[in-house]
């Protein structure tokens, strides 16, 4: 494939893309951040709880 034709076609496709508005992009970014922090908190909680349980099991074994 000719590299010039490839990039010309790629640019042509980018002009046809339906890009989100600034408001939509900001709203979706906020949703992504909220979901990310929520999952980080939940996984952090479970990790701490499981680590505590593991330590308790090790104390019982001694």
Buried (B, 14 or more C-beta within 10 A) or exposed (E): EEEEEEEEEEEEEEEEEEEEEEEEEEEEEEEEEEEEEEEEEEEEEEEEEEEEEEEEEEEEEE
